[in-house]
Amino acid sequence: MGIQILMFMLLALLVPKLAFSSPVVPDPELIVQEVNEKINASRRNLGFLSCGTGNPIDDCWRCDSNWEMNRQRLADCAIGFGKHATGGRDGKIYVVTDSGDHAVNPKPGTLRYGVIQNEPLWIIFERDMVIRLKQELMVNSFKTIDGRGASVHIAGGPCITVQYVTNVIIHGLNIHDCKQGGNAYVRDSPDHYGWRTVSDGDGVSIFGGSHVWVDHCSLSNCRDGLVDAIHGSTAITISNNYLTHHNKVMLLGHSDSYKQDKNMQVTIAFNHFGEGLVQRMPRCRHGYFHVVNNDYTHWEMYAIGGSASPTINSQGNRFLAPDRDENKEVTKHEDAPESEWKRWNWRSEGDLMLNGAFFTLSGAGASSNYAKASSLSARPSSLVGTITGGSGSLNCRKGKRC
């Protein structure tokens, strides 16, 4: 009740400003964002469930010592373009008790049996386990895979695919050493299985998916990408992950000729791009990409790149260039001459450039009047170390804060 009163008070303060300061009708999303920011600030002052780290996702839930009984509250903590991903929030808890796998006839208690169900499910794990999947894990709509409270590794086989489904949350997993699968039958729902051709070997593959949130996972050493989103995927947030030891880290957009990806909107926030990474953090095509408050401590070739005129909005990130003289440029405009890529809207605002790192602006991004479209407010780059300090899978234990 106190929070509701506070919201009404804040709205009352905002309404006169909105009514008299300008004839332009304000963006309702901005109003809601401003109200929420003020409410969250008040919660911090009142000592509510907030760690005060400046990471809005973690401050929403991580200081709750009773998190294990309030698991589904996590779905209300998302930010960015994927903030409306509900996952299995409105469904039952499903417990994985068996680390085994069968691609067509999965047993109850296995991870695959849970993710293919038609109803919403919040999937958790009974104990620590390593799951070596036989084929791609075809996740159905309205599912959360929540690894908190156990050390869960998806490794050594094909990994996770989110294809033509919606409202999926993947949280708290270790996803690594993913291999190709395919040329096999794979079940994607209780009443359907089909023939799958050879997969790429991604950690998380989002193919025509929407409202997807990948949070607090540790990803490394997969055959193709760690997280890829293609074929018209949109409304995606990739946050709080720890990514290491990989070449082509993140591909967002299928190909230069696949124009449906113009509607793609992806937020990449609060991640740590760590040791052993080479390129594509991310590599973007066509759509709109908000890269905010990430920590880039390693890249061999480049950090952020793209082709086919994507819009890239880089805010409040920390970029530490390699020690060698070459490859200190953060950006790479690919597959186009300068006469073309200079029109692409690539912007850097408030980024911290270290050890000679530099960001090549282009298009409206090189102008001071660049439209400040964004999916969330960036914090100062000086806070990136604190904001990303808990990236990757967390060591959460019952009865204690994560």
C-alpha positions in Angstrom: 0.0 0.0 0.0 2.9 2.4 0.8 4.4 1.9 -2.7 1.0 2.6 -4.3 0.6 5.8 -2.4 4.2 6.8 -3.4 3.4 6.1 -7.0 0.3 8.3 -6.9 2.3 11.1 -5.2 5.0 10.9 -7.9 2.4 11.0 -10.7 0.8 14.0 -9.1 4.1 15.8 -9.1 4.7 14.8 -12.8 1.3 15.7 -14.2 1.5 19.5 -13.9 4.9 19.4 -15.7 3.4 17.3 -18.4 0.3 19.5 -18.7 1.9 22.9 -18.9 5.5 22.7 -19.9 5.0 21.7 -23.5 2.2 21.1 -26.0 4.0 18.0 -27.2 2.5 14.8 -25.8 5.2 13.0 -23.8 6.3 9.4 -24.5 4.3 7.3 -21.9 7.3 4.9 -21.7 9.5 7.7 -20.5 6.9 8.7 -17.9 6.7 5.2 -16.5 10.5 4.9 -16.5 10.8 8.2 -14.5 8.2 7.1 -12.0 9.8 3.7 -11.6 13.2 5.3 -11.1 11.9 7.5 -8.3 10.1 4.6 -6.7 13.2 2.5 -6.8 15.3 5.4 -5.3 12.7 5.7 -2.5 12.9 1.9 -1.9 16.7 2.2 -1.5 16.3 5.0 1.0 13.8 3.0 2.9 16.0 -0.1 3.0 13.7 -2.3 0.9 15.1 -5.2 -1.1 17.9 -3.4 -2.8 21.6 -3.9 -2.7 22.3 -0.4 -4.0 24.8 -1.7 -6.6 23.3 0.4 -9.4 22.4 -2.8 -11.3 18.6 -2.5 -11.5 18.1 -6.2 -12.2 20.1 -7.4 -9.2 18.8 -4.6 -6.9 15.3 -5.9 -7.7 15.8 -9.4 -6.2 19.3 -10.4 -5.0 19.1 -9.1 -1.5 16.1 -11.1 -0.7 17.3 -13.9 1.6 14.0 -15.7 0.9 14.6 -15.6 -2.9 14.1 -19.4 -3.0 10.5 -19.0 -2.0 10.0 -16.0 -4.3 11.7 -17.4 -7.5 9.1 -16.1 -9.9 9.5 -12.6 -8.7 12.6 -12.5 -10.9 10.4 -12.2 -14.0 9.4 -8.7 -12.8 13.0 -7.6 -12.7 13.9 -7.6 -16.4 15.0 -4.4 -18.2 15.5 -3.3 -21.7 13.8 -4.6 -24.9 13.2 -8.0 -23.3 11.7 -6.6 -20.1 8.2 -8.1 -20.9 9.5 -11.7 -21.1 7.4 -13.4 -18.4 8.9 -16.9 -18.9 7.0 -19.3 -16.7 6.0 -16.7 -14.1 2.4 -17.6 -14.2 2.8 -21.4 -14.2 3.8 -24.1 -11.8 7.3 -25.0 -10.5 8.8 -28.0 -12.3 11.9 -29.6 -10.7 14.6 -31.3 -12.8 15.6 -34.4 -10.9 17.2 -36.4 -13.7 20.3 -35.2 -15.8 19.6 -37.7 -18.5 18.2 -36.9 -22.0 16.2 -38.4 -24.8 15.5 -36.3 -27.8 12.2 -37.8 -28.8 10.8 -39.5 -25.7 12.1 -37.5 -22.7 11.4 -38.9 -19.2 9.5 -36.8 -16.6 12.0 -35.2 -14.3 14.4 -34.4 -17.1 15.1 -30.9 -18.4 13.8 -31.6 -21.9 10.5 -33.0 -20.6 9.9 -29.7 -18.8 10.9 -27.3 -21.6 8.7 -28.9 -24.3 5.4 -28.7 -22.3 2.7 -26.4 -23.6 1.8 -24.7 -20.3 3.9 -22.1 -18.5 6.5 -23.6 -16.2 9.2 -22.3 -13.9 12.0 -24.9 -14.2 14.4 -25.4 -11.3 17.0 -28.1 -10.4 17.0 -30.5 -7.4 20.8 -30.6 -7.2 24.0 -29.8 -9.0 24.2 -31.5 -12.3 25.9 -31.6 -15.7 23.4 -32.2 -18.6 24.9 -33.4 -21.8 22.1 -33.1 -24.3 21.7 -35.6 -27.1 20.2 -33.0 -29.5 19.2 -29.3 -29.4 17.0 -28.4 -26.4 13.9 -27.0 -28.2 12.4 -24.7 -25.6 8.6 -24.0 -25.8 6.9 -20.7 -25.1 6.4 -19.4 -21.5 9.3 -21.2 -19.9 11.9 -20.1 -17.4 15.1 -22.2 -16.8 16.3 -21.1 -13.4 19.6 -22.5 -12.3 19.7 -20.6 -8.9 20.5 -22.9 -5.9 22.5 -25.4 -7.9 25.5 -25.6 -10.2 24.0 -26.5 -13.5 26.1 -27.1 -16.6 24.7 -27.5 -20.1 27.8 -28.8 -21.8 29.4 -31.3 -24.1 26.6 -31.7 -26.6 24.1 -29.5 -28.5 22.7 -26.7 -26.4 19.7 -24.4 -26.2 17.4 -23.4 -29.1 14.6 -20.8 -28.9 12.8 -21.1 -32.2 9.6 -19.4 -33.2 8.5 -19.2 -29.6 8.0 -16.4 -27.1 8.4 -15.5 -23.5 11.5 -17.4 -22.5 13.9 -16.7 -19.6 17.2 -18.4 -19.2 18.9 -17.7 -16.0 21.8 -18.9 -13.9 23.2 -21.6 -16.1 26.8 -22.6 -17.1 26.6 -23.1 -20.9 29.8 -24.3 -22.5 31.6 -26.6 -25.0 28.4 -26.8 -27.1 28.6 -29.0 -30.2 26.6 -29.5 -33.4 23.5 -31.6 -33.4 21.0 -32.6 -36.0 20.2 -35.1 -38.7 17.9 -36.5 -36.1 14.4 -36.3 -34.8 13.8 -33.9 -31.9 10.7 -33.3 -29.9 9.6 -29.6 -29.4 6.1 -30.1 -27.7 4.2 -33.0 -26.2 2.4 -33.7 -29.4 5.1 -32.9 -32.0 8.6 -34.0 -33.0 10.3 -33.4 -36.3 13.5 -33.9 -38.3 16.3 -31.4 -37.4 19.1 -30.7 -39.9 22.6 -30.0 -38.6 22.7 -27.2 -36.0 25.4 -24.5 -35.7 26.5 -25.4 -32.2 25.5 -22.2 -30.4 25.2 -21.8 -26.7 21.8 -20.1 -27.0 20.3 -19.9 -30.5 17.3 -17.5 -30.8 15.6 -18.1 -34.2 12.5 -16.1 -34.9 11.9 -15.8 -31.1 10.6 -12.8 -29.2 10.5 -11.6 -25.6 13.6 -13.5 -24.6 15.8 -12.7 -21.6 19.2 -14.4 -21.0 20.5 -13.4 -17.6 23.4 -14.3 -15.2 24.7 -17.2 -17.3 28.4 -18.1 -17.8 29.1 -19.0 -21.4 32.3 -20.1 -23.1 33.9 -22.3 -25.8 31.0 -23.2 -28.1 31.4 -24.3 -31.7 29.7 -21.3 -33.2 28.2 -18.4 -31.2 27.7 -18.0 -27.5 24.3 -16.2 -28.0 23.0 -15.7 -31.5 19.7 -14.1 -32.5 18.5 -14.3 -36.1 15.5 -14.6 -38.5 13.3 -11.8 -37.2 14.0 -12.3 -33.5 13.2 -9.2 -31.4 12.4 -7.9 -27.9 15.6 -9.5 -26.4 17.7 -8.6 -23.4 21.1 -10.2 -22.8 22.3 -9.2 -19.3 24.7 -9.9 -16.5 26.4 -12.7 -18.3 30.1 -13.6 -18.1 31.5 -14.6 -21.6 35.0 -16.0 -22.1 37.2 -18.1 -24.3 35.4 -17.9 -27.6 35.9 -16.5 -31.1 32.6 -15.3 -32.6 30.8 -14.3 -29.5 27.4 -12.9 -30.5 25.7 -12.6 -33.8 22.5 -10.4 -34.0 21.0 -10.6 -37.5 20.9 -13.4 -40.0 22.4 -11.9 -43.2 22.8 -8.6 -45.0 20.0 -9.7 -47.3 17.5 -10.8 -44.6 15.5 -7.6 -44.3 13.1 -8.9 -41.7 15.8 -8.3 -39.1 15.2 -4.5 -39.4 12.6 -5.0 -36.6 15.2 -6.5 -34.3 15.6 -4.8 -31.0 18.2 -6.1 -28.5 19.6 -4.8 -25.2 23.1 -5.9 -24.2 23.6 -4.7 -20.6 25.8 -5.3 -17.6 27.7 -8.2 -19.2 31.4 -8.9 -18.7 33.2 -9.7 -22.0 36.2 -11.4 -20.5 39.4 -13.3 -21.3 39.9 -15.2 -24.5 37.4 -13.4 -26.7 38.1 -12.4 -30.3 35.2 -10.6 -32.0 31.5 -10.1 -32.3 30.5 -8.5 -28.9 28.1 -8.2 -30.7 28.1 -8.3 -34.5 24.9 -6.5 -35.7 22.8 -6.3 -38.8 19.8 -4.1 -39.7 18.1 -3.6 -36.3 18.5 -1.4 -33.2 21.1 -2.4 -30.6 21.5 -0.8 -27.2 24.9 -1.7 -25.7 24.9 -0.3 -22.2 27.2 -0.6 -19.0 29.1 -3.6 -20.2 32.8 -4.3 -19.2 35.0 -5.2 -22.1 38.4 -6.4 -20.8 39.5 -8.5 -23.8 39.1 -8.6 -27.6 41.6 -9.8 -30.2 40.1 -8.3 -33.3 37.3 -5.9 -32.3 34.5 -5.5 -29.8 31.4 -4.1 -31.6 30.8 -4.5 -35.3 28.2 -4.8 -37.9 27.0 -4.5 -41.5 23.8 -3.7 -43.4 23.2 -0.3 -41.6 22.4 -1.3 -38.0 21.8 1.3 -35.4 24.2 0.9 -32.5 23.8 2.9 -29.3 26.8 2.4 -27.0 26.4 4.0 -23.6 28.4 3.9 -20.4 30.6 0.9 -21.3 34.2 0.4 -20.2 36.5 -0.7 -23.1 40.1 -1.8 -22.2 42.1 -2.2 -25.4 44.7 -4.9 -25.9 48.3 -4.1 -25.0 49.6 -4.5 -28.5 49.4 -1.5 -30.9 47.0 -3.0 -33.4 43.3 -3.7 -32.8 42.7 -1.0 -30.3 39.6 0.1 -32.3 36.4 -0.9 -30.5 34.3 -0.9 -33.7 34.4 -2.6 -37.1 32.2 -1.5 -40.0 32.0 -4.7 -42.0 31.4 -5.5 -45.7 31.0 -1.9 -46.9 33.2 1.0 -48.1 33.4 4.1 -45.9 31.2 6.0 -48.3 28.4 3.7 -47.2 29.1 2.9 -43.6 29.6 6.6 -42.7 25.8 6.9 -42.9 25.2 4.1 -40.4 24.1 5.4 -37.0 26.7 4.3 -34.5 26.9 6.3 -31.3 29.1 6.3 -28.3 28.1 8.3 -25.2 29.8 8.2 -21.8 32.0 5.2 -22.7 35.3 4.9 -20.9 38.2 4.2 -23.3 41.3 2.7 -21.7 44.7 1.8 -23.0 44.2 3.6 -26.4 40.8 2.2 -27.1 38.7 4.2 -29.6 35.2 4.1 -31.1 34.6 5.2 -34.7 31.3 7.2 -34.8 29.2 7.3 -37.9 25.9 8.6 -39.2 23.8 10.5 -36.7 26.0 9.1 -34.0 28.7 11.5 -35.0 26.3 14.4 -34.4 25.5 16.0 -31.1 21.8 15.9 -31.9 21.6 12.1 -32.2 18.2 10.9 -31.2 18.5 9.6 -27.6 16.5 6.4 -28.2 17.4 3.8 -25.7 16.0 0.8 -23.9 17.1 1.9 -20.4 19.1 4.6 -18.7 22.8 4.2 -18.6 24.8 4.6 -15.4 28.2 6.3 -15.5 31.0 4.2 -16.9 32.9 4.6 -13.7 30.4 2.3 -12.0 30.7 -0.5 -14.5 33.0 -2.5 -12.2 30.4 -2.5 -9.5 27.5 -3.1 -11.9 29.1 -6.1 -13.5 30.9 -7.5 -10.5 28.4 -10.3 -10.1 28.2 -11.3 -13.8 27.8 -14.9 -14.7 26.1 -17.7 -12.8 25.6 -17.0 -9.1 26.4 -19.1 -6.1 22.9 -18.9 -4.6 22.1 -20.9 -1.5 18.8 -21.4 0.3 18.3 -19.0 3.2 21.0 -16.6 2.1 21.3 -13.6 -0.2 22.7 -14.5 -3.6 
